[in-house]
Amino acid sequence: MAVGDVINGISAVGTNFTYQPAAGVEVMVTSLFGTDETTANKFRLTDGTLKAALPNFETSVSNVKIMINNTNYLTINLITNKVTGFTGIQIK
């Protein structure tokens, strides 16, 4: 992958999802999806031990700018019988 390439990630149905870029790679997440009407759907940044919920992102959102890398990356809690995921662009 190279700078400017589109990056997408999709979970299996009803599973947790984590996307951690390779060392030295940075990605700008532009959309998150996995609509659910409950608070069970949480988009989070994590460093592998601590997780911080992205505020007000309980359902699908677009037109966001969330930078992730190998140290601080994206995780999405499972939604029963649904898929979750993201799309973005590699910036480094």
C-alpha positions in Angstrom: 0.0 0.0 0.0 1.1 3.5 -0.7 0.2 7.1 0.4 -3.1 8.0 -1.1 -4.4 4.5 -1.3 -7.9 3.8 0.0 -8.1 1.5 3.0 -11.2 -0.4 4.0 -11.9 -2.9 6.7 -15.1 -5.0 7.3 -15.8 -7.3 10.2 -17.4 -10.7 10.0 -21.1 -10.7 11.2 -21.4 -10.2 14.9 -17.6 -10.0 15.7 -15.3 -7.4 17.2 -13.2 -5.6 14.7 -9.7 -4.2 15.0 -7.6 -2.4 12.4 -4.0 -1.8 13.3 -1.8 -0.3 10.5 1.7 -1.6 9.9 4.6 0.1 11.7 5.4 3.5 10.0 1.9 3.6 8.3 -0.7 6.2 9.2 -4.3 6.2 8.0 -7.0 8.9 8.1 -10.3 7.2 8.8 -13.1 9.1 6.9 -16.2 6.9 7.6 -17.2 4.4 10.3 -20.2 2.0 9.8 -22.1 -0.5 11.9 -25.5 1.0 12.6 -27.2 -0.1 15.8 -29.8 1.6 17.9 -28.2 0.5 21.1 -25.1 1.7 22.9 -23.5 -1.7 22.3 -21.9 -0.3 19.2 -18.8 1.7 20.2 -16.1 3.0 18.0 -12.8 3.2 20.0 -9.2 4.2 19.7 -6.9 1.8 21.5 -3.2 1.3 22.3 -3.7 -2.4 23.0 -4.4 -2.0 26.7 -6.5 1.1 27.1 -9.5 2.0 25.0 -11.0 5.4 24.5 -14.5 5.7 23.1 -14.9 8.1 20.2 -17.6 10.5 21.5 -21.0 10.6 19.8 -20.0 7.8 17.4 -22.6 5.3 18.6 -23.8 4.6 15.0 -22.5 5.1 11.5 -20.7 8.4 10.8 -19.1 9.8 7.7 -17.0 12.9 6.9 -14.8 12.4 10.0 -11.0 12.7 10.3 -9.6 10.2 12.7 -5.9 9.6 12.4 -4.6 6.1 13.4 -1.3 4.4 13.4 0.5 1.3 14.7 0.5 2.7 18.2 -3.1 4.1 18.4 -5.5 2.2 16.3 -9.2 1.5 15.7 -11.4 -1.1 17.3 -15.2 -1.6 17.0 -17.3 -3.6 19.5 -19.4 -6.3 18.0 -23.0 -5.9 16.9 -25.0 -9.1 17.0 -26.0 -10.2 13.4 -24.4 -7.1 11.8 -21.2 -6.1 10.2 -19.0 -3.1 11.1 -16.1 -1.4 9.4 -14.4 1.7 8.2 -13.0 3.4 5.2 -10.1 5.8 5.0 -7.0 6.9 3.1 -3.3 6.1 3.8 -1.5 9.4 4.7 2.0 8.1 5.5 
